[in-house]
Amino acid sequence: MKVFKSFLLLFLILVIGVSIYIAVQPNSYKVTRTKTIDAPPSVIYNTVIDFKTWDSWSSWVETNPDIVSTLGDTTKGIGASYKWNEAGEIGHMKTIEAETNTSIAQEMQFAEYPKSDVNWNFKSNTDGSTDVTWSISGDDLPFGFKMWAAFSGGMEQQIGPDYERSLELLDSVVQADMKVYTIKVEGVTQHSGGYYLYNTASCKFSDFEKNMTSMLPKVGAYAIAHNVTMAGPPFILYHKWDEENDTVMFSTCVPTNSRIITDEAEILTGNLESFRAVKTVLTGNYDNLKEAWDTTMAYISTNNLEMVEGGSMLETYLTDPMSEQNPAKWITEIYVEVK
C-alpha cells in the first residue's frame, strides 16, 4: 500500500509538473517560410490565389494522396474556399483579403483546433524573381492545443518542413506553367497590310534580340510623342534571313491608320500591300519562335505552297509582356507570304 501511495504521489507530481509546463507555453504561435522563385509576382500570385491549384503543390497531398479536397462555389479571390478530409479530420480554408500581385490573407481551421491566420506576401526583385513569404499564426490557444503542440515538437517542427516542401513544389508548378506553349498553323489567309512606322537594322543572329528590344520601343515612343494612333499591335518585318552568313535584316514596326510624315531620320513610314499568307499562332514564350517558324515552313512544303521571293515575313506581337507577365499567355502571329 505504501508503494502504491508513493507511486500515486509521484504520478500526481508528474501530472502537475506537465500541466504547469503546458500552461506556461506561449498562447500564440507563428511559423514563417520564405522562398525566392524565378518568376514575376503576378504569375505566382495567380497560382496561389486560385484554390484549384493547391493540390498540385501541397506537400500534405504529396505525402498523403488519399486526402480528399472539395472546392467551394468560388475558388479564386476574396470569398474563395475549399475544404479537405484527411482520415476523417476536416479542414477549411477561406480567402478573406487580397491585394493583387502583392499579398493574400486567409483563414484556416483544421478539425477542432482553433482558427489560424494564413498570410502570403510577394516581393519583386530587380532580377525578375520574387520572394514568396508564407506564414501561419494563431492566438489565445486553448490548453488542449498547447498540449498537442508541446508533445508533437512544436509548431515549427509540425508545419515548417511542410511549408518548405510546398514552396519547392509551388516553384516547380510555376516554372512548368510558364513553359507551356502551343503552335497552331491556321493555314492560308489574307493579311490586310497597311501603313506603319518603322526603323531598320542588319545584324548577326546573336545580336538580333538585343537590337530588336531596343529598337521597337523607340518606334512606339515616337508614335506616342507625336499623337499617332496605332492601328494594331507591333510587328517585326523580316527583309533578309541568311543563316549561312549569320545575317538578319529586319524592321521593327508599329501599324498606323494613315501615312505619317516623320521628322526623324531613324523613324520612317512604310506601306504594306495586302498579301496572301500562311498564318501560324504561337501561344507561349518567344523562346519557341524558332519552332513556330520551322513548323510554318514545314506546312508550306507539305502543302505544296510556294513562298514569294522577297515577299513579306512578319511576326506580330499581340501581347504586351509588361501587362501580361506569364510567358505561357503571350500570343505571337507569324505571316509568310505565299503565291
BELCORUR-V772361 format. One record per backbone hydrogen bond with DSSP energy under -0.5 kcal/mol. CO is the residue of the C=O (numbers start at 1). NH is the residue of the N-H. E is the energy in kcal/mol with one decimal. If there is no record, write none. Layout:
co->CO nh->NH e->E
co->CO nh->NH e->E
This chain:
co->1 nh->5 e->-2.5
co->2 nh->6 e->-2.2
co->3 nh->7 e->-2.6
co->4 nh->8 e->-2.8
co->5 nh->9 e->-2.5
co->6 nh->10 e->-2.6
co->7 nh->11 e->-2.5
co->8 nh->12 e->-2.5
co->9 nh->13 e->-2.6
co->10 nh->14 e->-2.4
co->11 nh->15 e->-2.8
co->12 nh->16 e->-2.8
co->13 nh->17 e->-2.7
co->14 nh->18 e->-2.9
co->15 nh->19 e->-2.7
co->16 nh->20 e->-2.7
co->17 nh->21 e->-2.5
co->18 nh->22 e->-2.8
co->19 nh->23 e->-2.8
co->20 nh->24 e->-2.0
co->22 nh->25 e->-1.3
co->27 nh->141 e->-2.1
co->29 nh->138 e->-2.0
co->31 nh->136 e->-2.2
co->33 nh->134 e->-3.0
co->35 nh->37 e->-0.6
co->35 nh->132 e->-3.1
co->37 nh->39 e->-2.4
co->37 nh->130 e->-2.6
co->40 nh->43 e->-0.7
co->40 nh->44 e->-1.4
co->41 nh->45 e->-3.2
co->42 nh->46 e->-2.4
co->43 nh->47 e->-0.9
co->44 nh->48 e->-2.6
co->45 nh->49 e->-2.9
co->47 nh->50 e->-0.8
co->49 nh->51 e->-0.7
co->49 nh->77 e->-1.4
co->50 nh->53 e->-2.0
co->51 nh->54 e->-0.9
co->53 nh->56 e->-1.3
co->53 nh->57 e->-0.6
co->54 nh->57 e->-1.3
co->54 nh->58 e->-0.7
co->57 nh->59 e->-0.5
co->58 nh->62 e->-1.9
co->59 nh->63 e->-2.0
co->60 nh->64 e->-1.7
co->64 nh->67 e->-2.0
co->67 nh->69 e->-0.6
co->68 nh->85 e->-2.3
co->70 nh->83 e->-2.5
co->74 nh->81 e->-2.3
co->75 nh->51 e->-2.9
co->77 nh->80 e->-2.0
co->80 nh->95 e->-2.4
co->81 nh->72 e->-2.7
co->82 nh->93 e->-2.2
co->83 nh->70 e->-3.2
co->84 nh->86 e->-0.5
co->84 nh->91 e->-2.8
co->85 nh->68 e->-2.0
co->85 nh->87 e->-0.7
co->86 nh->89 e->-1.8
co->88 nh->90 e->-0.5
co->89 nh->86 e->-2.9
co->90 nh->111 e->-3.2
co->91 nh->84 e->-1.9
co->92 nh->109 e->-2.3
co->93 nh->82 e->-2.0
co->94 nh->96 e->-0.5
co->94 nh->107 e->-2.8
co->95 nh->79 e->-2.9
co->97 nh->105 e->-2.7
co->98 nh->100 e->-0.5
co->99 nh->102 e->-2.8
co->99 nh->103 e->-2.1
co->102 nh->122 e->-2.7
co->103 nh->99 e->-2.8
co->104 nh->120 e->-2.7
co->105 nh->96 e->-2.5
co->105 nh->97 e->-1.9
co->106 nh->118 e->-2.6
co->107 nh->94 e->-2.0
co->108 nh->116 e->-3.4
co->109 nh->92 e->-3.3
co->110 nh->113 e->-2.0
co->116 nh->108 e->-2.7
co->117 nh->137 e->-2.3
co->118 nh->106 e->-3.4
co->119 nh->135 e->-2.6
co->120 nh->104 e->-1.8
co->121 nh->123 e->-0.5
co->121 nh->133 e->-2.6
co->122 nh->124 e->-0.6
co->123 nh->131 e->-3.0
co->125 nh->128 e->-1.8
co->129 nh->125 e->-2.8
co->130 nh->37 e->-3.0
co->130 nh->132 e->-0.7
co->131 nh->123 e->-2.3
co->131 nh->133 e->-0.6
co->132 nh->35 e->-2.3
co->132 nh->134 e->-0.5
co->133 nh->121 e->-2.0
co->134 nh->33 e->-2.4
co->135 nh->119 e->-2.5
co->136 nh->31 e->-2.7
co->137 nh->117 e->-3.0
co->138 nh->29 e->-2.0
co->142 nh->146 e->-2.2
co->143 nh->147 e->-2.4
co->144 nh->148 e->-2.2
co->145 nh->149 e->-2.6
co->146 nh->150 e->-2.6
co->147 nh->151 e->-2.1
co->148 nh->152 e->-0.7
co->149 nh->152 e->-0.6
co->149 nh->154 e->-2.6
co->150 nh->153 e->-0.6
co->153 nh->157 e->-0.5
co->154 nh->158 e->-1.9
co->155 nh->159 e->-3.0
co->155 nh->160 e->-0.8
co->156 nh->160 e->-1.5
co->159 nh->163 e->-2.4
co->160 nh->164 e->-2.4
co->161 nh->165 e->-2.4
co->162 nh->166 e->-2.6
co->163 nh->167 e->-2.3
co->164 nh->168 e->-1.7
co->165 nh->169 e->-2.3
co->166 nh->170 e->-2.7
co->167 nh->171 e->-2.2
co->168 nh->172 e->-1.9
co->169 nh->173 e->-2.4
co->170 nh->174 e->-2.6
co->171 nh->175 e->-2.5
co->172 nh->176 e->-2.2
co->173 nh->177 e->-2.3
co->174 nh->178 e->-2.2
co->175 nh->179 e->-0.9
co->176 nh->179 e->-0.5
co->176 nh->180 e->-0.5
co->177 nh->180 e->-1.0
co->182 nh->283 e->-2.6
co->184 nh->186 e->-0.7
co->184 nh->281 e->-3.0
co->187 nh->279 e->-2.9
co->189 nh->191 e->-0.6
co->189 nh->277 e->-3.0
co->191 nh->275 e->-1.4
co->194 nh->272 e->-2.8
co->195 nh->256 e->-2.3
co->196 nh->270 e->-3.0
co->197 nh->254 e->-2.3
co->198 nh->268 e->-3.0
co->199 nh->252 e->-2.1
co->201 nh->250 e->-2.5
co->203 nh->248 e->-2.6
co->204 nh->207 e->-1.2
co->204 nh->208 e->-0.5
co->205 nh->208 e->-1.0
co->205 nh->209 e->-0.5
co->207 nh->211 e->-2.4
co->208 nh->212 e->-3.2
co->209 nh->213 e->-2.5
co->210 nh->214 e->-1.0
co->211 nh->215 e->-2.2
co->212 nh->216 e->-2.4
co->214 nh->218 e->-0.5
co->215 nh->218 e->-0.7
co->215 nh->219 e->-1.4
co->216 nh->220 e->-2.1
co->217 nh->221 e->-2.8
co->218 nh->222 e->-2.0
co->219 nh->223 e->-2.1
co->220 nh->224 e->-2.2
co->221 nh->225 e->-2.8
co->222 nh->226 e->-1.8
co->223 nh->228 e->-3.3
co->224 nh->227 e->-1.5
co->227 nh->229 e->-0.5
co->229 nh->257 e->-0.9
co->234 nh->317 e->-2.4
co->235 nh->253 e->-3.0
co->236 nh->238 e->-0.6
co->236 nh->315 e->-1.9
co->237 nh->251 e->-2.2
co->240 nh->249 e->-2.3
co->241 nh->243 e->-0.7
co->242 nh->247 e->-2.6
co->243 nh->246 e->-0.8
co->247 nh->242 e->-3.0
co->248 nh->203 e->-2.4
co->249 nh->239 e->-2.7
co->249 nh->240 e->-1.9
co->250 nh->201 e->-2.4
co->251 nh->237 e->-2.6
co->251 nh->253 e->-0.5
co->252 nh->199 e->-1.3
co->253 nh->235 e->-2.2
co->254 nh->197 e->-2.7
co->255 nh->231 e->-2.3
co->255 nh->232 e->-0.5
co->260 nh->262 e->-0.8
co->264 nh->267 e->-0.6
co->266 nh->268 e->-0.6
co->268 nh->198 e->-2.3
co->270 nh->196 e->-2.2
co->271 nh->273 e->-0.7
co->272 nh->194 e->-3.1
co->275 nh->191 e->-3.0
co->276 nh->338 e->-2.3
co->277 nh->189 e->-3.4
co->277 nh->279 e->-0.5
co->278 nh->336 e->-1.7
co->279 nh->186 e->-2.4
co->279 nh->187 e->-0.8
co->280 nh->282 e->-0.5
co->280 nh->334 e->-3.1
co->281 nh->184 e->-2.4
co->281 nh->283 e->-0.6
co->282 nh->284 e->-0.6
co->282 nh->332 e->-2.8
co->283 nh->182 e->-2.1
co->285 nh->288 e->-2.0
co->286 nh->289 e->-2.1
co->288 nh->292 e->-1.9
co->289 nh->293 e->-2.8
co->290 nh->294 e->-2.7
co->291 nh->295 e->-2.4
co->292 nh->296 e->-2.0
co->293 nh->297 e->-2.6
co->294 nh->298 e->-2.2
co->295 nh->299 e->-2.0
co->296 nh->300 e->-2.2
co->297 nh->301 e->-2.2
co->298 nh->302 e->-2.9
co->299 nh->303 e->-2.1
co->300 nh->305 e->-2.7
co->301 nh->304 e->-1.5
co->306 nh->339 e->-2.9
co->307 nh->309 e->-0.5
co->308 nh->311 e->-2.7
co->312 nh->337 e->-2.6
co->313 nh->238 e->-2.9
co->314 nh->335 e->-2.0
co->315 nh->236 e->-2.6
co->315 nh->317 e->-0.5
co->316 nh->318 e->-0.9
co->316 nh->333 e->-2.7
co->319 nh->321 e->-0.8
co->320 nh->323 e->-1.3
co->320 nh->324 e->-2.3
co->323 nh->325 e->-0.6
co->325 nh->327 e->-0.8
co->326 nh->329 e->-2.2
co->327 nh->330 e->-1.5
co->330 nh->284 e->-2.8
co->331 nh->318 e->-1.8
co->331 nh->319 e->-0.9
co->332 nh->282 e->-3.1
co->333 nh->316 e->-3.2
co->334 nh->280 e->-2.2
co->335 nh->314 e->-2.6
co->336 nh->278 e->-2.4
co->337 nh->308 e->-1.7
